[in-house]
Amino acid sequence: MDWEKHRREVHALGRTQEFLKQITYGGNDGIVTTFAIVAGFAGAAAEGLAQIGPLAVLVFGLANLFADAVSMGLGEFLSTRSAHDLFHSRRAGELREIANNPAQERAELILILRDRGLPAPDAEAAAEIIARNPAMMADLMMTYEFGMMHPSGDNPAVNGLVTFLSFVAFGTVPLVPYFLLPAADPATFQLSLVATGAALVALGVLRWNATGERPARCIGETVSVGAICAAVAFVVGWIVGG
């Protein structure tokens, strides 16, 4: 049986749910990081902006967007790869312990199963059956003893790519008004502020659609985090430029 296909079809697991962490992390960081550039320029005094040049908003914004997107994508790749390596290293150690000291590992498994709610006789019977399959026993121990799930179907390269694309897609939004209107025009920053808010709301809606949690919580948390970071960038720009 194709378990990946079964998991998606039977449990209605969509791509958004599979990559929710990467989409949310990359998207939120893309919006906030890029808007920080815009807010920093807007927060600076008008004469400071003129000295630097309005085009600098786009230059710095785009350079920061793609540099950080690559950094985030590669960081996610390395993080996922490291998690895989750690899992397999610990699992190999668990298999060695099962082979070298089966009685001790079986006793630990019984305790784990009892902690999960099984009565003592059932826990002992289940542990006896599971112990006949060291690989299954090792996977259960990894899950309940170390809190580590088997990374099957978790592709470091795909995770990194999704993070990169999400960062670029959402991070471009605050810069769009600067492609359409003069950078020195105060209305451009106001439009960028509105666009940034809309992007944060869209990311919150995406999170709500994937998780099914309360929309007010998903959208409110996403917008709040972005607003705090944007406010910090604006104030720093105002202090430095003023």
C-alpha positions in Angstrom: 0.0 0.0 0.0 1.2 3.5 -0.8 0.9 5.0 2.7 1.6 8.6 1.5 -1.3 8.4 -0.9 -3.5 6.7 1.8 -2.6 9.5 4.3 -3.6 12.2 1.9 -6.8 10.6 0.5 -8.3 9.0 3.6 -7.3 11.8 6.0 -7.9 14.6 3.4 -4.4 15.9 4.1 -3.7 18.7 1.6 -0.4 20.3 0.6 -1.1 23.3 2.7 -1.4 21.2 5.8 1.7 19.2 5.0 3.8 22.4 4.5 2.0 24.6 7.0 5.1 25.2 9.1 7.2 26.2 6.1 4.5 28.4 4.6 3.7 30.2 7.8 7.3 30.6 8.9 8.6 31.7 5.5 5.6 33.9 4.7 5.5 35.7 8.0 9.2 36.3 8.0 9.1 37.5 4.4 6.4 40.0 5.1 7.9 41.3 8.3 11.5 41.4 7.0 10.7 43.2 3.8 8.3 45.6 5.5 11.0 46.4 8.0 13.0 47.9 5.2 10.0 50.0 4.0 9.1 51.0 7.6 12.7 51.9 8.4 12.8 54.3 5.4 9.4 55.7 6.2 10.3 56.2 9.8 13.4 58.2 8.9 13.2 61.9 8.5 12.2 63.2 5.1 15.6 64.7 4.5 17.3 61.4 5.4 15.2 59.6 2.7 16.2 62.2 0.2 19.9 61.8 0.9 19.7 58.1 0.5 17.5 58.3 -2.5 14.0 56.9 -3.0 15.3 54.1 -5.3 17.1 52.7 -2.3 13.8 51.4 -0.9 13.5 49.1 -3.8 17.2 48.2 -4.0 17.5 47.4 -0.3 14.1 45.8 -0.2 14.7 43.4 -3.2 18.3 42.6 -2.1 17.1 41.9 1.4 14.1 39.9 0.1 16.1 37.4 -2.0 19.1 37.2 0.3 16.9 36.4 3.3 14.7 34.0 1.2 17.8 32.0 0.2 19.0 32.0 3.8 15.6 30.9 5.1 15.3 28.2 2.5 18.8 26.8 3.1 18.3 27.1 6.8 15.1 25.0 6.6 16.9 22.5 4.5 19.8 22.2 7.0 17.4 22.1 9.9 15.3 19.3 8.4 18.4 17.4 7.4 19.9 17.7 10.9 16.6 16.5 12.4 16.7 13.4 10.1 20.3 12.7 11.0 19.5 13.0 14.7 16.5 10.7 14.5 18.4 8.0 12.6 21.3 8.2 15.0 19.2 7.9 18.1 17.1 5.2 16.5 20.2 3.2 15.7 21.2 3.5 19.4 17.8 2.4 20.5 18.0 -0.7 18.3 21.4 -1.5 19.9 19.9 -1.2 23.3 17.0 -3.4 22.3 19.4 -6.0 21.1 21.8 -5.8 24.0 19.4 -5.3 26.9 15.9 -6.5 25.7 14.5 -7.0 29.2 15.3 -3.4 30.2 13.8 -2.0 27.0 10.7 -4.1 27.4 10.2 -2.8 30.9 10.5 0.7 29.7 8.0 0.0 27.0 5.6 -1.4 29.5 5.9 1.8 31.6 5.3 4.0 28.5 2.2 2.0 27.5 0.9 2.2 31.1 1.5 6.0 31.1 -0.6 6.1 27.8 -3.5 4.6 29.7 -3.2 0.8 29.2 -3.9 -1.4 32.3 -0.8 -3.3 33.5 -1.8 -6.7 32.1 -2.6 -5.2 28.6 0.6 -3.2 28.6 2.6 -6.3 29.4 0.8 -8.3 26.7 1.2 -5.5 24.1 4.9 -5.0 25.0 5.5 -8.8 24.6 4.0 -8.7 21.0 5.8 -5.4 20.0 9.1 -6.7 21.3 9.0 -9.4 18.6 9.5 -6.6 16.1 12.6 -4.5 17.1 12.1 -1.9 14.4 8.5 -1.2 15.5 9.6 -1.2 19.1 12.4 1.3 18.3 9.9 3.6 16.5 7.5 3.5 19.5 10.3 4.3 21.9 11.5 7.1 19.7 8.0 8.6 19.6 7.1 8.3 23.3 10.6 8.4 25.0 12.2 11.1 22.9 9.2 12.8 21.3 10.6 12.2 17.8 8.5 11.1 14.9 9.9 9.1 11.9 10.7 11.6 9.2 9.3 9.5 6.3 7.9 11.7 3.6 9.7 14.7 5.1 12.0 15.9 2.3 14.6 18.5 3.4 15.0 19.9 -0.2 11.2 20.3 -0.7 10.8 21.9 2.7 13.6 24.4 1.9 12.0 25.2 -1.5 8.6 25.8 0.0 10.1 28.1 2.7 11.9 30.0 0.0 8.9 30.4 -2.3 6.6 31.4 0.6 9.1 34.0 1.8 9.4 35.5 -1.7 5.6 35.4 -2.5 4.5 37.1 0.8 7.6 39.2 1.1 7.1 40.9 -2.2 3.7 42.4 -1.1 5.1 45.3 0.9 7.3 46.4 -2.0 4.5 46.3 -4.7 3.4 50.0 -4.1 7.0 51.1 -4.6 7.0 49.7 -8.1 3.8 51.6 -8.9 4.2 54.9 -7.1 7.0 57.4 -6.3 8.9 56.1 -3.2 9.1 59.6 -1.6 5.3 60.0 -1.7 3.8 59.4 1.8 0.8 57.7 0.1 3.1 55.0 -1.1 4.1 54.0 2.4 0.4 54.1 3.5 -0.5 51.8 0.6 2.4 49.5 1.5 1.1 49.5 5.1 -2.3 48.4 3.9 -0.9 45.8 1.6 1.3 44.4 4.4 -1.8 44.1 6.7 -3.7 42.4 3.9 -0.8 39.9 3.4 -0.7 39.1 7.1 -4.5 38.6 7.1 -4.2 36.3 4.1 -1.5 34.3 5.9 -3.7 34.0 9.0 -6.6 32.9 6.8 -4.3 30.3 5.2 -3.3 29.1 8.7 -7.0 28.9 9.8 -8.0 27.0 6.7 -5.3 24.4 7.3 -5.7 24.0 11.0 -9.4 24.6 11.6 -8.7 26.6 14.7 -10.7 29.7 15.6 -10.2 32.3 12.8 -9.9 35.1 15.3 -7.0 33.4 16.9 -5.2 32.4 13.7 -5.6 35.8 12.0 -5.1 37.8 15.2 -1.9 36.1 16.2 -0.4 36.4 12.7 -1.3 40.1 12.3 -0.2 40.9 15.9 3.3 39.4 15.4 3.7 41.2 12.1 2.4 44.5 13.6 4.9 44.4 16.5 7.9 43.8 14.2 6.7 46.5 11.8 6.3 49.0 14.7 9.7 48.3 16.0 11.3 48.8 12.6 9.3 52.1 12.1 10.4 53.5 15.5 14.0 52.5 15.0 14.0 54.3 11.6 12.3 57.3 13.2 14.9 57.5 16.0 17.9 57.0 13.6 16.6 59.3 10.9 15.3 61.9 13.2 
